[in-house]
Amino acid sequence: MGISLNHVDYTYQEGTPFEGRALFDVTLTIPSGSYTAFIGHTGSGKSTIMQLLNGLHLPTAGSIQVDDFQITSETKSKQIRSLRKKVGLVFQFAETQLFAETVLKDVAFGPQNFGLTATEAEKIAKNTLSQVGIDETLWDKNPFELSGGQMRRVAIAGILALEPEVLVLDEPTAGLDPKGRKELMQLFDKLHQAGLTIVLVTHLMDDVANFADQVYVMEKGHVVSFGSPQQVFQDVAFLKEKQLGVPKITELAYRLREKGWPMEQLPITIEAFKELITHE
């Protein structure tokens, strides 16, 4: 299921003394089956776009096309309900979305809310909990008794239980230790390989290099660069000018090139760097 933004503007608290423009004439495409990353500083508009994708916000101007569904400033809330089943949004610190007395009930809530019976919803909840690596011994526990990483997996299972076609992830690994972050990114990659369209907001450039197939660079509500990670991370000077990072191995290769080591293309992954030095 593809998504496109067509000349989208968004203004927070429009018509009040506190209004602020967040997006300016944004046009972009997220192809079906892609793994698309958005990078940029806080306030660049990344999270605003994520919340537009499933109708949490409506564009002030322009339109958003999600498969055959169009969102405009005139779209009514009741029309968006079906869209939110197709586009699942995982917030930063997703565990704050938990509320039920047991893990299983929390994950089953969404499917029941969309009309499934308790039995049907529980079956889906068990499948998605297993999918995200939450053991059966934890299903009857209060979710707030789990570790931070486990709570986040439960929250993600709750989104997956709606069987979305697109999974939107806003800084999904924030606050996790390196092991938990790695496991979660591997889970998202597995979901992508199974056919899910992934949209990721992150400050971690190594995750963009390792998993995404296209990346948008945002600044002050504008798209300022777009391409594959390999293309975007070649322009280290541009990204430094925007005070954004590059993958660690790209930074190392960039410094080596500045010291005279000839490289036509900067590697963006460890594997690419190993291949480069092997053929030198």
N, C-alpha and C positions, 0 to 999 in steps of 0.2 A: 504494500500500500504506500504509494508515493505522497509526498507533501510538498506544496509550494506556497511561498509567501510572495504576494504580488503588490509592490509599492505600499508596504505596510508602515503606517505610523502608529505610535502609541503614546498617549499622554496620561500620566497618573493624575488623579483628582482634578480632571479637566473642569474648568469653569469656577475653580475655587482659588483663594489666594495661595494655595499650596501646590498648584499644578506644576508638573515638571515633565518635560518631553524625554521619553526613554528610547524611542526608535524613530528613525528618519528615513522614509522611503526605502525600506528594506525589501529587496527582491532576492530570493534564493530558492533552491530546490534540494529536497532530501529524497533521493530515489528509493523505491521499494527495495528492501533487502540490504540497504547500505548500512555502514557504521560511520556515522557523521559526528565529528567533534566540533565544539565551539570553544574558543579560547579568547581571553581578553580580561582586562582588569575588572574589579568590582565596580559596578555602575556602567559597564559598557553595553548592557542590554541583553546579555546572554540569558539570564533567568527569566527576563520578560518574554523572550521568544519561547522559552520552554513552556511557560504558562499560557501563552497564546495557542500552542499546538493542540491542547485538549480543551480549549474553551474556558479555561479558568479566568482569562481576560479576553475581552473582545477588542479587535483593532479599532483605533480611533478613525483611521482611514485605510483604504486598500482592502485586500481580501486574503484569506488563507484557504487553500484548497486541500482537503484531506480526502484522498480517493475521490468519491463523487459527492462529497459533502463540502459546502462552502460556508465559511465563517466571515461575517462582516459586522459592522457596528450595529446593524439592525437585527442580528440573529437573537432569537429568544432562548431563554434558559432551558425550556422544555425540549427544544430542538437539539440541544447539545448532549443530552443524556446518553444517547446511543454512541456519540463520538467518544465519550469518556471510557467506554468499554473497549473501543478500538485502540485508543492512545492512552497508555498507562503512564502516569507521571510519578516518579519517585523523587521526593524532595530531599534536599540536604538534611541529614539527621532524620532519616525516614522513621526511625523508631518512635519519634514523637507522635506519629499517627496511630500508634497502638492504643487500644482502649478496652478490649474485652477481658473477661476474667480468665480465659484460657487461650493458649496459642491456637488451638484448633478452631475455637469459636471466632477468634479475631480474623483468621484467614477465610473462614466460611462466610463471614458477614457480607462481603461484596457480592458473591454469586447469588446469595439469598435476596439481596437488595435488588437484583436484576431479575427476580422472578423464579429462581430455582427452588426446589423443595429442600428442606433441611438435609435429607439424605443425599440428594444430588450435590448440594454445596459441600457437604462434608467429604464426599468422595474426591471432589476436585481439590479441596483444601489439603487432603492427605497427599495427593499426587504432587502438588506444588511444594509442599513442605519437604517432601523427599527430594524433589528436584533441586532445592536450594541448600540441601545438606542438613536439615533439622531432623534429628533422630526421633523416632517414635516415642522414646521415653520422655521427651520434652513436650509432647502435644497437649497433655493435660495440665501442664504447669502454667502459672500466671506468667505472662510474657515479661513482666517487670522483674522477675526473678532470674532472668537469663543474663548472659554477658552482653556487652554492648554490640559485639559483632553478631551474636545470635539474634538479638532483638532486631537488628537491621535486616537480617535475612528473613525473619518472620514478616516484617513490613513489606519486603519485596515479594515474598510469597503471596501476600494479600493482593498485590497488584497483578501478579501473574495468574492468580485464580480467576481473574476476569477474562483471561485468555486474549490479551491484547495482540494486535498486529504490529504495534510500534511501542517500544519501551523508551521513555524519556528519562534521563538520569541527570539530576542536578547535583554535581559534586557528591556522588554516591559513596565515596570512600573517605570523606572528611572525618577526621578524628579517630580513624582506625590505626592499629599498629601495622607495621609492614607486612606481617603474615596475613592479617585479616584483609588488608587492601589487596594483596596479590590473589588471595582466594576468591574475593568478590569479583575482581576483574576477569579472572579465569571463568567464573560463572557466567558473566555477561558475554564473554567470547563464545562460550558453549551455546548460549541461547541464540546468539547471532548466527553461528554455524548451522543451527537448527532452522533458520529461516526468519528469525525476528529482526525487524528493522530497529537499530539502536541509535539513539541520539544522546550524546554525552557532553555535559559541561564539566570542564576540569581545569585545574591549574597545573596538573602534572603532565609535562610534555612527553615524558617517556611512555605514558599510557596512550597518548595520541599516536606516537610513533609505532608502538607495538600492536595497536588494535584497530585504529580508525583507517578508513579508506578515503575519506575526504575531510577537510577541516576548513572552517570559517574563522577568520580573525575579526573580532569586534572591537570598536573603539568609539566611545561616546555616542552609541546608538546607530553607528554606521558599520557596514561590512567593509573592511579596508584591505582584506586579502582573502583569497580562496584558492584551493587546489588540493592535490594529494599531500599527505604529510611530507613525502619526499620532496615535493616542489616547494612547499611553504617554508620548510626548515632550511632550505638552501640559503635564504636571504637572512642570514644571521644579523647583519647590520640593521636591517629594517626592523626586525623583532627587538633588537636591543634598543633601538630608537623609541619603540613603543613600550619599552621597559617590560618586555615579555621574555621568558626563557626559551631555551631549546633543549632537546634531549641531552643528557649528560655526555654521551659519547660524541654527539655532534659538536658540543662545546670543546671537547678535547681535540677532535679532528680540526676544528676551526683554528685553534691555537697552534697546532702542528703545522697547518698550511701557512699561517702567518710567519712561522719560523723557517719556511722554505721547503717543506715537504709537499711536493706537487699532488694535488687531488682535484680532478675535474668535478666530482660529485662528493659532497660531504655525506658520510654514512649517518643514518639516524637510529640504527639499532646495533647492538653488540655483534649480532650475526653478520651484518653488513661490514662492520669494521674488521672482524676476523677475516672475512673473505678478501677485503682490500689488502691487508698486510700479508696475507698468504700469497697473493699474486704479485706482490712487489719484488 
